[in-house]
Amino acid sequence: MTDIEDKFPRGLWVRLVIYIAVGHLFAGFVYLLFEVGAKQ
């Protein structure tokens, strides 16, 4: 794990995790909109 951490700085990992989290939240929101739209 130390080899990977040396290649990628800590800030990059934090940014990557944030982008993935935001992407999942956005995808979930869009999915929710489609689910509600389909029921009506």
Rosetta blueprint (number, residue, H / E / L):
1 M L
2 T H
3 D H
4 I H
5 E H
6 D H
7 K H
8 F L
9 P L
10 R H
11 G H
12 L H
13 W H
14 V H
15 R H
16 L H
17 V H
18 I H
19 Y H
20 I H
21 A H
22 V H
23 G H
24 H H
25 L H
26 F H
27 A H
28 G H
29 F H
30 V H
31 Y H
32 L H
33 L H
34 F H
35 E H
36 V H
37 G H
38 A H
39 K H
40 Q L
